[in-house]
Amino acid sequence: GMVFLFAVLLSPCIQSGAHAAEFELKFGALNPEELYMAKIAKAWMGKVEKETNGRVHFTTYWGGTLITPPDAPDEVARGIVDVGLFSADYPKVGFDFVKSSGTFWYGISTAGQARLLHELQKKYPQIEGEFAKYGKVLGIQSMAQMKLMTNKKPIRKLADLKGLKIKATPAYVPLLQELGAEAVMMSMFDCYLALQKGMIDGVLAPLDTLVPLKFIEVIKYITDVDLTYAPQPGPMISLKTWAKLPPDIQKVFENNVKFFNDECVKVTNEVNNEITAAAKKAGIEFIKLSAPDEKKIDEILYKESQKKAAELDAKKFPGTAVMQDLRKAAVSGGK
């Protein structure tokens, strides 16, 4: 009986040890687990774990619990996490291409972003070089387009923006200013109360923010402006961690770069369809701008892109060349 009892008590330990991973990796992300990017990351991690037969296991830390917006790349490089998922817009230094090229991508579809960025990285090694000193990028975050969401006044034409306060990203401050609006810089997580209290009149944000951030409760109108973010690096693995992985494990990660890219597009489209249906059910009106207004946005953004490209040129980065390549891709359909 004592032998049987000992065996029963010991069996969980034996099972636990049998399933212990050879490579326990800490995965840190800035986004909360509730947002759709977590769904993409979980699918990717699950596939890597399965294809390594459990030799790799991820422990996840969401919502910036291990990495921080201004220092995430350095924190990955130092091994605070083994794999990090973050926005390159936030670090205090570096990532000039991502920070300056948001307007370059206007007219490029979510599906086209990863493919075009891969092509640009091959043609212009400086792009990949911005990330290489921090870690190895294992995928690309294709970004959903931003919509103009307002709570009191519908934006049926660009002239309706005059005098309004709109939460924006830095890339689109000049656009809003030229259209007579005031661009407000604040965290997306503060916008619900700001909209509710009338501190701002609207936000430029992707549709996936409507439900998780509860914008659906305070937004009444969504105008289709389809402004873009620059595509971001996806999971970035520390070079120290990468060097410890055997070639067969590294191969699994490399084979799943395309999976991460494709999952981004698939989940983004799924989420947009779900959120659009929920927004219409909630009585939110979707508005389409006229062709002349869309042309005006394009003209303003092209002018701004030329300025940003010249700034990159001055830093010995092929800003104008990259911008012109993306303009050609947008004109040909941006797929």
C-alpha positions in Angstrom: 0.0 0.0 0.0 2.8 2.4 0.8 4.5 1.6 -2.5 1.2 2.3 -4.3 0.7 5.6 -2.5 4.2 6.7 -3.3 3.7 5.8 -6.9 0.5 7.8 -7.1 2.1 10.9 -5.4 5.1 10.7 -7.6 3.3 10.2 -10.9 2.4 13.9 -11.5 6.1 14.8 -11.1 7.1 12.1 -13.5 4.5 13.3 -16.1 5.5 16.9 -15.6 9.1 16.1 -16.1 8.3 14.1 -19.2 6.5 17.1 -20.8 9.1 19.7 -19.8 10.2 21.6 -22.8 13.8 21.6 -23.9 13.6 25.3 -24.7 11.4 27.4 -22.4 10.9 30.8 -24.1 9.5 34.0 -22.6 7.2 35.7 -25.0 6.4 39.4 -24.2 3.9 41.6 -26.0 2.9 45.2 -25.5 -0.7 44.5 -26.6 -3.3 43.2 -24.1 -4.4 39.6 -24.5 -7.9 40.8 -25.4 -6.8 42.4 -28.7 -6.7 40.5 -32.0 -2.9 40.5 -32.3 -2.8 38.1 -29.4 -5.0 35.6 -31.3 -2.4 35.7 -34.2 0.5 35.3 -31.8 -1.1 32.4 -30.0 -1.8 30.6 -33.3 1.8 31.1 -34.3 3.2 29.9 -30.9 1.0 26.9 -30.9 2.2 25.9 -34.4 5.8 26.3 -33.4 5.3 24.2 -30.3 3.5 21.5 -32.2 6.1 21.3 -35.0 9.0 21.1 -32.5 7.2 18.2 -30.8 7.0 20.2 -27.6 10.7 20.9 -27.5 9.8 24.6 -27.5 7.3 26.0 -25.1 6.3 29.7 -24.7 5.3 31.4 -21.5 3.4 34.5 -22.4 3.4 38.0 -20.8 0.8 40.4 -22.3 0.1 44.1 -21.9 3.7 45.2 -21.4 4.3 43.3 -18.2 7.9 42.5 -19.2 8.6 44.9 -22.1 7.8 48.6 -22.3 6.9 50.8 -25.3 10.1 53.0 -25.4 12.6 50.3 -24.6 11.1 47.1 -26.1 13.8 46.4 -28.8 16.6 46.9 -26.2 14.7 44.6 -23.8 14.6 41.9 -26.5 18.2 42.4 -27.3 19.2 42.1 -23.6 17.1 38.9 -23.2 14.5 40.4 -20.8 12.2 38.3 -23.1 13.3 35.7 -25.6 10.7 36.8 -28.1 9.0 40.2 -28.2 6.1 41.6 -30.1 5.9 45.4 -30.1 5.3 48.5 -32.2 8.4 50.1 -33.7 6.7 53.5 -33.5 7.3 53.8 -29.8 11.1 53.3 -29.2 12.9 56.5 -28.2 15.6 56.0 -30.9 16.0 54.1 -34.2 13.4 52.6 -36.5 13.4 55.7 -38.7 11.8 53.9 -41.6 8.8 52.6 -39.7 8.3 56.0 -37.9 8.6 58.0 -41.1 6.9 55.8 -43.7 3.3 55.5 -42.5 1.9 57.7 -45.2 4.0 55.9 -47.9 1.7 52.9 -47.5 -1.6 54.7 -48.3 -3.5 52.6 -50.8 -1.7 49.4 -49.9 -3.9 46.6 -48.7 -3.3 44.6 -45.5 -2.7 41.6 -47.7 -0.1 43.4 -49.8 2.0 44.8 -46.9 4.0 41.8 -45.9 4.8 40.8 -49.6 5.9 44.4 -50.4 7.9 44.8 -47.3 9.8 41.6 -48.0 10.5 42.9 -51.5 11.7 46.2 -50.2 14.0 44.5 -47.6 15.7 42.6 -50.4 16.1 45.7 -52.5 17.0 48.0 -49.7 19.0 46.1 -46.9 18.9 49.2 -44.7 15.2 48.4 -43.8 16.1 45.0 -42.3 19.2 46.5 -40.8 17.0 48.7 -38.5 15.9 45.5 -36.7 18.9 43.2 -37.1 20.9 44.7 -34.3 18.1 43.9 -31.8 17.0 40.5 -32.9 15.8 38.3 -35.7 12.4 39.1 -37.1 10.2 36.0 -37.5 7.2 37.6 -39.2 5.6 40.8 -40.2 2.6 42.5 -38.6 0.4 43.6 -41.5 -1.7 46.5 -40.2 -5.4 47.1 -40.6 -6.4 50.5 -42.1 -7.6 53.3 -39.8 -11.1 54.7 -40.0 -12.3 58.1 -38.9 -14.7 57.5 -36.0 -16.8 60.3 -34.6 -19.4 60.4 -31.8 -21.5 63.5 -32.5 -20.8 64.9 -36.0 -20.8 62.7 -39.1 -17.9 63.4 -41.5 -19.6 63.2 -44.9 -17.1 65.4 -46.6 -13.6 66.6 -45.6 -14.9 70.1 -44.9 -16.9 68.6 -41.9 -13.6 68.1 -40.1 -13.0 71.8 -39.6 -12.7 72.7 -35.9 -12.9 69.1 -34.6 -10.5 67.5 -32.2 -9.3 64.1 -33.5 -7.1 61.6 -31.8 -4.3 60.8 -34.3 -1.0 59.2 -34.8 2.0 61.4 -35.6 2.0 60.5 -39.3 -1.4 62.1 -39.8 -1.1 65.2 -37.8 -0.3 67.3 -40.9 -3.3 65.8 -42.8 -5.7 66.8 -40.0 -4.2 70.2 -39.7 -4.5 70.9 -43.4 -8.1 69.9 -43.2 -8.8 72.3 -40.4 -9.0 69.8 -37.5 -6.9 69.7 -34.4 -4.8 66.6 -33.9 -4.7 65.3 -30.4 -2.0 62.9 -29.2 -3.1 60.5 -26.5 -3.1 56.8 -25.6 -5.8 54.8 -27.4 -6.7 53.5 -24.0 -7.7 57.0 -22.8 -10.0 57.7 -25.8 -13.2 56.2 -24.4 -13.5 58.7 -21.6 -12.2 61.5 -23.8 -15.0 60.8 -26.3 -17.6 60.3 -23.5 -16.7 63.6 -21.9 -16.4 65.6 -25.1 -12.7 66.2 -24.8 -12.2 64.9 -28.3 -14.7 64.6 -31.2 -13.3 61.5 -32.8 -10.4 59.0 -33.3 -8.4 57.7 -36.2 -8.3 54.0 -35.3 -8.7 50.5 -36.9 -12.0 48.8 -36.5 -10.6 46.2 -34.1 -10.6 48.9 -31.3 -14.4 49.2 -31.4 -15.3 46.3 -29.1 -12.2 45.7 -26.9 -11.9 49.4 -26.1 -15.7 49.9 -25.9 -15.7 52.6 -28.6 -18.8 50.9 -29.9 -20.7 52.5 -26.9 -19.7 56.1 -27.8 -19.1 56.1 -31.6 -22.0 56.9 -33.9 -20.3 57.4 -37.3 -17.4 55.8 -39.1 -16.0 57.4 -42.2 -14.0 55.3 -44.6 -10.6 57.1 -44.9 -8.4 53.9 -44.9 -5.3 55.6 -43.6 -2.4 53.2 -43.0 0.2 52.3 -40.5 3.6 51.2 -41.7 3.8 47.4 -41.4 5.6 46.4 -38.3 8.1 43.7 -37.3 6.3 40.6 -36.0 7.8 38.3 -33.4 11.4 39.3 -32.8 13.7 36.7 -31.1 16.7 37.8 -29.2 20.0 37.0 -31.0 21.3 35.4 -27.8 18.3 33.0 -27.7 18.5 32.4 -31.4 22.1 31.3 -31.1 21.2 28.7 -28.4 18.6 27.0 -30.7 19.8 24.0 -32.8 19.5 24.2 -36.6 16.4 22.0 -36.7 14.5 24.3 -34.2 15.7 27.4 -36.1 14.3 25.9 -39.3 10.8 25.5 -37.7 10.8 29.2 -36.8 12.0 30.2 -40.3 9.3 27.9 -41.9 6.6 29.7 -40.0 7.4 33.3 -41.0 4.9 33.0 -43.8 2.3 31.5 -41.5 2.5 34.5 -39.2 2.2 36.8 -42.1 -0.8 34.9 -43.5 -2.4 34.6 -40.1 -2.2 38.4 -39.7 -4.2 39.0 -42.9 -6.7 36.2 -42.2 -7.4 37.3 -38.6 -7.5 41.0 -39.5 -10.1 40.3 -42.2 -12.2 38.1 -39.8 -12.1 40.7 -37.1 -13.0 43.5 -39.4 -16.0 41.6 -40.7 -17.1 40.7 -37.2 -16.7 44.3 -35.9 -18.4 45.8 -39.0 -21.4 43.6 -38.4 -21.5 44.4 -34.6 -21.2 48.2 -35.4 -24.1 48.1 -37.9 -26.2 46.2 -35.4 -25.4 48.8 -32.8 -26.7 51.5 -35.3 -23.4 53.0 -36.2 -23.5 54.6 -39.7 -20.7 53.9 -42.2 -19.9 56.8 -44.5 -18.1 56.7 -47.9 -16.3 59.9 -49.0 -16.6 61.2 -52.5 -14.0 60.6 -55.1 -12.8 64.2 -55.1 -12.3 64.1 -51.3 -10.4 60.8 -51.6 -8.2 62.4 -54.2 -7.6 65.4 -51.9 -6.4 63.0 -49.1 -4.1 61.3 -51.5 -2.6 64.6 -52.7 -2.0 65.8 -49.1 -0.4 62.5 -48.1 1.8 62.5 -51.2 3.1 65.9 -50.3 3.7 64.8 -46.7 5.4 61.6 -48.0 7.8 63.6 -50.1 8.8 65.6 -47.0 9.4 62.4 -44.9 11.2 60.8 -47.8 13.6 63.8 -48.1 14.3 63.5 -44.3 15.2 59.8 -44.7 17.4 60.7 -47.7 19.3 63.1 -45.6 20.0 60.2 -43.1 21.5 58.2 -46.0 18.3 56.0 -46.2 16.7 55.5 -49.6 13.5 57.3 -48.5 12.4 58.7 -51.9 13.2 55.5 -53.7 11.1 53.4 -51.3 8.3 55.9 -51.3 8.1 55.9 -55.1 8.1 52.1 -55.2 5.2 52.0 -52.8 3.3 54.7 -54.8 3.7 52.5 -57.9 2.4 49.5 -56.0 -0.6 51.5 -54.7 -1.5 52.8 -58.2 -1.4 49.2 -59.5 -3.9 48.1 -56.9 -1.8 47.7 -53.7 -2.5 44.0 -53.5 
